[in-house]
Amino acid sequence: EKYTFQLALQKEMERIDKGYSFIWHYKNCGYYSEQIKRYYSVFDREKIRVYLYNDFEKDPQFILKDIFNFLDVDDSFVPDLSVRHNVSGIAKSKSLGFVQKIVTRPSLFKEVIKPIIPESIRPKIKARIVNRLLIKPELPHDIRMQLVEEYSEDIWELQYLIDKDLSTWLS
């Protein structure tokens, strides 16, 4: 049986019942309004900020400046955003999967070349290699529509809670 995301979604309750860590609760972790409500029940809303990833993608400097300002830290600091850390995806091929493992996991090869490559540029090199090796597969339309239907009530509730337009999440 080929393991797919659809199969993973179907087996989620089985994994939860067996006590699997939350990282295996793909769909269950997506009910954001429940998570936000827990925070709102403990902390004042003024002490909580909710940021959407799409907003961060559009204008990361603005979002970071707002976060720094909210935390009352120096908002004039401009971090280097040229390197994307923890990029996810699947290897474009099995041979590239092998290269990905060499780049992302400890290895003798990496220990040998470490002294040759300055520490300051290692993350950029690693990110560039990994970004070229991975593809991000598209979620099949039927699965997306199924998830939109299952999440729709939660999305509307979240939209109300955080006072942000989430209607694009429903399309």
Phi, psi and chi 1 to 4 in degrees:
 res  aa     phi    psi   chi1   chi2   chi3   chi4
   1 GLU       -  123.7  179.7  173.6   27.9      -
   2 LYS   -74.1  131.1 -175.1  178.2  179.3 -169.4
   3 TYR   -84.6  120.3 -157.7   74.3      -      -
   4 THR  -125.7  169.2   62.7      -      -      -
   5 PHE   -63.7  -37.9 -175.0   61.8      -      -
   6 GLN   -60.8  -43.4 -176.1  169.9   15.6      -
   7 LEU   -65.0  -39.3 -177.6   59.0      -      -
   8 ALA   -60.6  -41.6      -      -      -      -
   9 LEU   -64.2  -40.6  -70.5  173.1      -      -
  10 GLN   -65.2  -32.6  -69.7  168.0    2.2      -
  11 LYS   -93.2    4.3  -67.6 -175.5  177.2  -91.6
  12 GLU   -59.3  -48.4 -177.2  166.0  -35.1      -
  13 MET   -61.5  -36.6  -73.5  -48.8  -61.6      -
  14 GLU   -61.6  -43.7 -174.6 -179.3  -44.6      -
  15 ARG   -66.0  -41.9  -72.2 -168.8  -50.5  -88.8
  16 ILE   -61.7  -45.1  -69.5  170.7      -      -
  17 ASP   -61.7  -30.3  -69.2  -17.3      -      -
  18 LYS   -84.8   -1.3  -71.8 -179.1  178.5  176.7
  19 GLY    85.3   20.6      -      -      -      -
  20 TYR   -59.9  148.7  -83.0   52.8      -      -
  21 SER   -58.8  155.0  164.8      -      -      -
  22 PHE   -57.0  -23.0   77.5   91.5      -      -
  23 ILE   -63.0  -19.2 -163.0  167.4      -      -
  24 TRP   -94.9    3.6  -61.5  100.3      -      -
  25 HIS   -96.8   66.9  -55.6 -171.3      -      -
  26 TYR   -52.5  -56.4  -54.6  121.4      -      -
  27 LYS   -75.7  -42.0 -175.4  172.8   64.8  176.8
  28 ASN   -59.0  -36.8 -145.3   26.6      -      -
  29 CYS   -72.1   -9.8  -73.5      -      -      -
  30 GLY   -87.4   -1.6      -      -      -      -
  31 TYR   -84.6   83.2  -69.6   98.7      -      -
  32 TYR   -71.5  -32.9  -61.4  134.0      -      -
  33 SER   -62.1  -37.5   72.6      -      -      -
  34 GLU   -62.5  -41.0  -68.1  -58.5  -44.7      -
  35 GLN   -67.0  -44.2  -61.7  173.0   49.9      -
  36 ILE   -64.4  -41.0  -64.9  -66.8      -      -
  37 LYS   -60.1  -37.1  -83.0 -165.1  -96.8 -179.4
  38 ARG   -61.4  -43.6  -80.1 -163.4  -59.5  -92.2
  39 TYR   -64.6  -45.3  -78.0   98.9      -      -
  40 TYR   -63.5  -26.2  -75.9  169.1      -      -
  41 SER   -76.2  -17.2   72.1      -      -      -
  42 VAL  -108.2  -36.2  176.1      -      -      -
  43 PHE  -117.0  153.6  -56.8  102.0      -      -
  44 ASP   -65.0  142.1  -68.1  -24.5      -      -
  45 ARG   -59.0  -31.0  -73.8 -177.0 -176.0 -130.4
  46 GLU   -67.5  -16.5  -62.0   80.5   39.9      -
  47 LYS   -97.2    6.8  -61.4 -161.4 -175.3  -99.5
  48 ILE  -124.7  136.7  -62.2  173.0      -      -
  49 ARG  -122.9  138.2  -82.5  -79.1 -151.8  -82.4
  50 VAL  -119.4  124.5  176.3      -      -      -
  51 TYR  -116.5  142.3  -63.8   95.4      -      -
  52 LEU   -96.9  139.9  -57.6  178.0      -      -
  53 TYR   -58.9  -38.4 -178.3   71.0      -      -
  54 ASN   -60.0  -39.0  -69.9   -4.2      -      -
  55 ASP   -65.9  -39.9  -66.1  -23.8      -      -
  56 PHE   -63.7  -41.8  179.7   77.9      -      -
  57 GLU   -61.6  -40.5  -85.5 -170.7  -40.3      -
  58 LYS   -67.4  -43.9  -78.3 -176.5 -140.7  161.9
  59 ASP  -148.1   74.0 -165.6   -9.9      -      -
  60 PRO   -61.1  -36.0   17.2  -25.8      -      -
  61 GLN   -63.8  -42.4  -65.1  -66.8   -6.7      -
  62 PHE   -62.6  -46.9  173.4   79.7      -      -
  63 ILE   -62.7  -45.3  -63.2  -65.5      -      -
  64 LEU   -63.2  -40.5  -72.9  172.2      -      -
  65 LYS   -62.1  -40.5 -173.2  174.9  179.6  101.4
  66 ASP   -65.4  -40.1 -169.0   63.7      -      -
  67 ILE   -63.4  -47.4  -68.7  169.8      -      -
  68 PHE   -59.9  -42.8  -64.4  158.9      -      -
  69 ASN   -63.0  -44.9 -169.3   24.3      -      -
  70 PHE   -60.1  -38.7  176.1   69.4      -      -
  71 LEU   -83.9   -1.9  -65.0  174.1      -      -
  72 ASP    60.7   43.9 -159.8   24.6      -      -
  73 VAL  -116.8  170.2  -63.6      -      -      -
  74 ASP   -58.7  105.8 -178.7    6.2      -      -
  75 ASP   -85.1    5.2   64.8   -3.6      -      -
  76 SER   -86.3  -12.2   66.2      -      -      -
  77 PHE   -66.6  132.3  171.7   70.4      -      -
  78 VAL  -119.2  104.6  179.6      -      -      -
  79 PRO   -72.3  156.6   24.7  -29.4      -      -
  80 ASP   -77.6  111.6  177.9    5.7      -      -
  81 LEU  -103.8   14.9  -61.9  174.5      -      -
  82 SER   -75.1  -18.3   64.8      -      -      -
  83 VAL  -107.2  126.6  177.1      -      -      -
  84 ARG   -94.7  115.4  -68.7 -170.6   62.8  131.3
  85 HIS   -89.8  152.7  -60.2  -83.9      -      -
  86 ASN    53.9   44.9  -61.2  -37.0      -      -
  87 VAL   -67.6  135.1  176.0      -      -      -
  88 SER  -108.9  162.6   63.7      -      -      -
  89 GLY   151.4 -175.1      -      -      -      -
  90 ILE  -118.1  151.8   59.2  172.7      -      -
  91 ALA   -63.4  142.5      -      -      -      -
  92 LYS   -64.9  -26.5  -68.1  178.3 -177.4  176.2
  93 SER  -155.2  169.2   69.0      -      -      -
  94 LYS   -62.9  -40.1  -76.5 -172.9  178.8 -168.8
  95 SER   -65.8  -37.0   59.5      -      -      -
  96 LEU   -71.1  -28.8  -67.5  176.9      -      -
  97 GLY   -62.4  -37.0      -      -      -      -
  98 PHE   -64.8  -44.1  174.6   71.8      -      -
  99 VAL   -63.0  -41.4  174.5      -      -      -
 100 GLN   -58.6  -43.2  177.0 -167.1    5.9      -
 101 LYS   -62.4  -40.0  -74.4  177.5 -174.8  173.7
 102 ILE   -62.5  -41.8  -70.6  173.1      -      -
 103 VAL   -73.6  -37.0  171.1      -      -      -
 104 THR   -98.0  -15.6   58.3      -      -      -
 105 ARG  -114.7  157.9  -63.5 -176.2 -179.0  157.6
 106 PRO   -59.3  139.0  -19.7   29.1      -      -
 107 SER  -156.6  159.6   69.2      -      -      -
 108 LEU   -62.7  -39.5  179.3   60.5      -      -
 109 PHE   -56.4  -46.9  174.0   73.4      -      -
 110 LYS   -64.5  -38.3  -77.5  171.5   58.0  175.4
 111 GLU   -64.8  -34.8  -68.8  -55.8  -46.2      -
 112 VAL   -70.4  -41.1  169.8      -      -      -
 113 ILE   -87.3  -12.2   66.2  165.0      -      -
 114 LYS   -51.0  -48.8 -110.9 -174.7 -164.7  177.2
 115 PRO   -63.9  -20.2  -15.9   25.2      -      -
 116 ILE   -82.9  -33.1  -58.6  168.0      -      -
 117 ILE  -102.3  123.0  -59.4  173.6      -      -
 118 PRO   -57.2  139.7  -19.5   28.8      -      -
 119 GLU   -58.5  -32.2 -167.8  171.0  -16.9      -
 120 SER   -66.2  -25.9   61.4      -      -      -
 121 ILE  -106.0   -4.8   64.3  168.1      -      -
 122 ARG   -56.4  -46.5  -74.5 -176.4 -149.4  153.7
 123 PRO   -61.1  -37.2  -21.4   31.0      -      -
 124 LYS   -67.4  -41.1  -71.6 -178.6 -178.4 -173.4
 125 ILE   -64.2  -47.1  -67.7  171.2      -      -
 126 LYS   -58.9  -47.4  178.1 -178.2  174.5 -177.0
 127 ALA   -62.2  -42.1      -      -      -      -
 128 ARG   -62.4  -43.1 -175.1  170.4  -73.5  154.5
 129 ILE   -65.3  -49.9  -68.5  169.8      -      -
 130 VAL   -61.9  -41.4  170.3      -      -      -
 131 ASN   -60.8  -33.9  -76.3  -24.4      -      -
 132 ARG   -79.0  -21.7  -71.3 -169.1  177.9  160.3
 133 LEU   -86.1  -24.3  -61.5  175.3      -      -
 134 LEU  -102.9  150.6  -60.5  179.4      -      -
 135 ILE  -123.4  151.6   56.7  171.2      -      -
 136 LYS  -107.8  105.4 -164.3  165.6 -150.5  137.8
 137 PRO   -66.5  147.0   17.5  -22.7      -      -
 138 GLU   -76.1  142.6  -75.3  -69.3  -42.6      -
 139 LEU   -75.6  124.6 -175.3   62.4      -      -
 140 PRO   -55.2  141.3  -25.8   34.6      -      -
 141 HIS   -55.4  -43.3 -177.1   73.3      -      -
 142 ASP   -64.6  -37.1   58.5  -33.0      -      -
 143 ILE   -69.7  -41.3  -64.8  173.6      -      -
 144 ARG   -59.7  -45.1  177.8  166.0  171.2   61.6
 145 MET   -65.3  -37.4  -70.4  -62.8   98.5      -
 146 GLN   -62.5  -44.3  173.7 -167.2  -21.2      -
 147 LEU   -67.8  -39.9  -69.8  170.9      -      -
 148 VAL   -59.5  -44.0  163.8      -      -      -
 149 GLU   -62.9  -44.3 -175.9  178.1  -36.2      -
 150 GLU   -68.1  -33.5  -69.8 -180.0   37.5      -
 151 TYR   -91.0  -11.5  -76.4  130.2      -      -
 152 SER   -54.0  -46.8   63.4      -      -      -
 153 GLU   -61.0  -42.2 -171.9  177.0  -43.7      -
 154 ASP   -65.5  -38.5 -173.9   73.1      -      -
 155 ILE   -63.8  -44.4  -67.6  168.9      -      -
 156 TRP   -63.0  -40.5  -71.2  118.1      -      -
 157 GLU   -66.3  -41.0 -167.7  166.6  -10.6      -
 158 LEU   -63.7  -43.0  178.3   64.2      -      -
 159 GLN   -55.8  -43.8  178.0  174.7  -80.8      -
 160 TYR   -65.1  -45.1  168.8   76.5      -      -
 161 LEU   -61.3  -44.8  -77.0  170.7      -      -
 162 ILE   -98.9   -3.2   65.2  172.7      -      -
 163 ASP    55.3   49.5 -165.6   27.0      -      -
 164 LYS  -135.2  144.2  -68.2 -173.5 -178.0 -167.4
 165 ASP   -72.1  117.0  178.8   14.9      -      -
 166 LEU  -116.0   17.6  -57.0  177.7      -      -
 167 SER   -59.3  -29.3   58.5      -      -      -
 168 THR   -66.5  -22.8   58.5      -      -      -
 169 TRP   -67.5  -20.2  -69.3   18.3      -      -
 170 LEU   -93.6    2.1  -64.8  164.4      -      -
 171 SER  -108.8      -   55.6      -      -      -
